[in-house]
């Protein structure tokens, strides 16, 4: 479509969105039609599983933490913030992305197109910078356990979480003007929620937007977490803090929680790397978007990125005994193990405290 919107068939290289490039039915072979049918089936199944698992899992995390005051320490408050970001991402992004892959029209209008894209980027940024806060919290707990006691409080953690969300909500306002609902001019009743610059094949204008997303939404925050974990690993290997060696049970607690946070960060980095690379390549015009290989790669990358929003509760269940017991108690209505004297890490002599609460 040209700027006046009067052309018949849009250039296949004009956008990164599948329903812009792969719904020119007049030119499709039977093999391509079978490929589209396969896409619809796979996307429907995979995205449905992501929504189901992610919605239930992240909701359980939020309920578990807020239903038990003993679990409301700094790390778990940040975990709740991450769960809120993942839950919002699943509600406001995943179903509508699935729509773009399975339908030839965007049926929700221009306003909802802008809202969906805005919330998608807000949640993506909120997730990665919550991981930075979790890494900073682990750094203070491991490297400066004594001096950080006045800093690592629930009150300060809530303040940091609120500030993070406020900054992300305000900083992503330009996204609203980057995306729009566009109708095709080829009498095919097709439309899409697209990046306006991609739709015009204006790659140069899109480069700052996706370049910033790659830098500030991936490279910079993960670099910061890597630096923090470098200092933490050094401290954990030597096991020495100002004033003498740490107690063995304290070191075990720190290592256990730090290991879980490290795994969460690594999984995030792996899940989001392919789609970030694709966005950069597209915005700089280095890939053709009219091939089945590209569509398959784009879909697989999207699925991998979205899976990150449902995998964290599974990680908590496997890596944290406290979360595992809390999940079991909530789901099975069993006797409350959190109140028993054998509950690991919540005894009155908890090994690592934040306002008299233990770690996860």
Steps between C-alpha positions, in 0.01 A plus 500: 500500500636844415445806715168572337380145566393445140713208383360153457745253653748613769867426452589179684800667656303786646435363846601244757150386576383171352151604404647784293730275299329164482136561419527577131282199424484573129869421468518203735583146397339199664823439692490852644134459593586181689781689674256771611261235628784342699591840645147554623492160674844530661448859613158423646634205701827655619357841587204341679739298717705812574190693605365217717826412676616860532171633631458229765867491597558873541168544678603229746831678563322826583245330726763292682717800586223738603309235696797435730679784674799277570573488128481876446874566497691711249569218255141377497361851455712529186383156391141624532584803284643264239191282524275806450700595189480145364130472579426832330708393201302178471165680524570799277754367251497126435135458392517794261831390349336163438221689323748658256633157410167325456273767347526715192350798684569695816143512636561717808542846347768767513469597868540145627788447256689786664409385853611143437836604356553756777430247776716240326806722517420623851484141627814397312701789647349451846599132494863554411553790742333305779765237432761774539349591838501133601867480406575815699311357797707179479821703466426697816398187691811306403775761470382753762276298735557717807505852357207429267259401777371858522459517123343160429167569662152426373417870494801589283431205272141610443625852422743363240229281346256792475767727349591233246141464384443877491812548286399219265145629466624849420804408294305283257242762402673544158397141418142625472603710198718228348219251430168533323217296350542493122259382232633355176387657172472178299129419559599193704344619826840474668639719775765492769635669812843602373803716554421797275860527375511132409174537315657776289824301463666793680768295676716804577225653716449173689867451585509732808187337644616140473861594568393654831290196583796270437740720698284608794270198508765232465873581476537764772287333773657159440847657506420657837378168640811324369726750678307462825512122481872514433550671835260256665673191366831630626352554847327164509817318395701651781211517748645792697319812616618802698541391859575133432369193324129445453316218668470188281119506511500867399729428207284209389191722508669773297633253245161334462311826442773647280506185286128529440519868402796428269302226325199732457724766341675249272167356382378854424816573298465179298127540436519859378824488299358358172211746471727791590741401223212470253370846590846650445552321169156603375538864601833522318354327193734201504241223469235413246156453653321319221633148564365209697834477679460853630143440616600177674794672670287797604228278646752281684674809639169651611398176669835476678478861625143454619583171672720700734185647653375158607824325593593699813234346730622157387856599592389617843321170558812301410763723661330633815376261766296778659317582177449134427338439837292815470376399155411156632318647799304743284406246234434200723353682800742305717606593849705814502869400496597864537389487862696190590826523685671304224424752229837558337632852551207647701597400850540769758875475437472549121839496334456808281260770605334803356286669761497175702398287200705231333583447137293297262 
